Amino acid sequence: QVQLVESGGGLVQPGGSLRLSCATSRSMNTIYAMGWYRQAPGKQRVLVAEIFSGGSTNYADSAKGRFTISRDNAKNTVYLQMNSLKPQDTAVYYCKLTARGNFIAYWGQGTQVTVSS
């Protein structure tokens, strides 16, 4: 059983910042990749950013230059630093873990991010 615990969502004004955290019970050396996805009302869940076991990262165009994904291997935690937030960033943000070897994916419960004045 893989646990993913997300935190850090909330209400922020346009132009503000938030940092999301995703802590896993799984050790980083068993993980192929971890990422953040988001789902706005009535829309599909889409990739925001991901980080691979070797440290490489991948960002959606909408996140480039504003969001940064990082990890703390000692804490088995991945972060998403979100700056210059826009109302269109409003969504439920989900953490995804892809296991090394079998590539099975696990999802967190989601955390709401609302950008509004």
Beta strands, then each sheet from edge to edge (+ up, - down):
strand 1: 4-7
strand 2: 10-12
strand 3: 18-24
strand 4: 31-39
strand 5: 46-52
strand 6: 57-59
strand 7: 67-72
strand 8: 77-82
strand 9: 91-99
strand 10: 105-107
strand 11: 111-115
sheet 1: 1+ 3- 8+ 7-
sheet 2: 2+ 11+ 9- 4+ 5- 6+
sheet 3: 2+ 11+ 9- 10+
end
